[in-house]
Amino acid sequence: MRIKEIRETSVKLKTNLRNAAFAFDEMTTSVVAVITDVVRNGKPVTGYAFNSTGRYACGAQMRDRFVPRLMKAKEEDVTLDPKAFDPDKILKAMMVAEKPGGDCERSVGIGTIEVAIWDAVAKIADVPAYKLIADKYRGGRFEPKMFCYVGGGWYAPGKGIPELLDEVRMYRDLGYTLIKIKVGGAPIMEDVARLQAVIKLLGDSKNVAVDANCGIPPGMRKAYAEALKPLNLAWFEEVAHPNDYAGNAEFIEWYGNPVATGENLFSLEDVRNLVRHGGMRPGVDIVQTDMPQSYGLGTAAKIVRMLEENGWSAKSLLPHGGNQMSLNQAAGFGLGMCEAYLNVFGDFAGYCDDLKVDDGWMTLGDWPGMGFERQARLIALMRGVGP
């Protein structure tokens, strides 16, 4: 049971949304197909993944370095046998001849391939990926239901408070109760007015979080802390540059309420430095590693273990992503909740077509692998890359 071929293609996300830092007009993603030598129903079992959202396609690194190394590795190191599958050995094979540091240049490509391999292995085992994760790292314990919040409140041309409230009503009508709104892309008082309108609609400020996407200049952070602190929101996300640990700690001192960050960190060492030097408080603040962008699920397991060794609970880790991959990861690792992106990022956002949210909670299904086959438009795109 081994890899026969790995293919990659770049796909444009097709969205005109923006946050406080940048617009997504040119954004692409890599779709990966890991074709195995295991045949079912006359076709090779194939694992798929894409490199989440917010990072561009990275096929050159895959084709030039990571894929050739996997194909040359010893069979026992890259076996897809579910009983012998070792993501640490697969990572080691892709990291041959890589210099320490500079993780963001390679972690997205490596992580996307690694997640596609998890999809393939889970399909070979004929189990959901969340169960394979739980069997490997949690003694088989997984979360049959996940709380899901919506990442929304985007800035868009001609979008004012009435249009924002229409967006929030749509999420509420679909069963979501916690909504995350973009801030930092408009004057402070305009952002406050947007948030006050959403809080009034939802009835509780704890049903509202905010995301600045690292777009607030250092000189404006204290003003944002003072303006938004009285709103008592669920959390304030990414006020500082991902590696500005001192800036994050300073903002926490001013703001006091829960803060979230980490989706743009790319390694175990990055996240360890965040909890050491970023002012983050176990039981209060939130870490948001994006696993396919951070070397994959084997590294995610190490991040969870590191957090627990430093007094954190896995429930404080809320993975960035808003897709079927992050849903499996959250359920398998027993994380706090899962993000959802609706009607954005084209075919890559959202979950299985038949999954529904009830009062914020989603009951997982019994699907092979990540469950992409139950996302009709996405799997059609992915199969265009595979055999």
Sequence and secondary structure as in RCSB ss.txt:
>XXXX:A:sequence
MRIKEIRETSVKLKTNLRNAAFAFDEMTTSVVAVITDVVRNGKPVTGYAFNSTGRYACGAQMRDRFVPRLMKAKE
EDVTLDPKAFDPDKILKAMMVAEKPGGDCERSVGIGTIEVAIWDAVAKIADVPAYKLIADKYRGGRFEPKMFCYV
GGGWYAPGKGIPELLDEVRMYRDLGYTLIKIKVGGAPIMEDVARLQAVIKLLGDSKNVAVDANCGIPPGMRKAYA
EALKPLNLAWFEEVAHPNDYAGNAEFIEWYGNPVATGENLFSLEDVRNLVRHGGMRPGVDIVQTDMPQSYGLGTA
AKIVRMLEENGWSAKSLLPHGGNQMSLNQAAGFGLGMCEAYLNVFGDFAGYCDDLKVDDGWMTLGDWPGMGFERQ
ARLIALMRGVGP
>XXXX:A:secstr
  EEEEEEEEEE     B SS B TT EEEEEEEEEEEEETTEEEEEEEE  SSS   HHHIIIIIHHHHHHS T
TTS   TTT  HHHHHHHHTTT  SS GGGTHHHHHHHHHHHHHHHHHHHTSBHHHHHHHHHSTT   SEEEEEE
E   B TT  HHHHHHHHHHHHHTT   EEEE SSS HHHHHHHHHHHHHHHS GGGEEEE TT S GGGHHHHH
HHHGGG  S EE  S TT HHHHHHHHHHH S EEE TT  SHHHHHHHHHHS   TTTSEE   GGGTT HHHH
HHHHHHHHHTT  GGGB  S  BHHHHHHHHHHT S EEE  S SGGGSB  TT  EETTEEE    SBT GGGS
HHHHHHHHTT  
